[in-house]
Amino acid sequence: MQDPVRITVRPDGRYTLYRGETPLIFGLSRDMAFSLAESCGVVIERAYSIN
């Protein structure tokens, strides 16, 4: 079974594509992230940092 693919968006607006816990593409544009979400069913989730 393959790990799920997801996109995270950080508080600073950076989008990253992951497979499981492995980052695949850093610095996706917002348009590309939403295009992947709509066409491929990729989930976009917020990433929070605890300081």
Secondary structure, DSSP 8 states (H G I E B T S, - for coil): ----EEEEE-TTS-EEEEETTEEEEEEE-HHHHHHHHHHH--EEEE-----
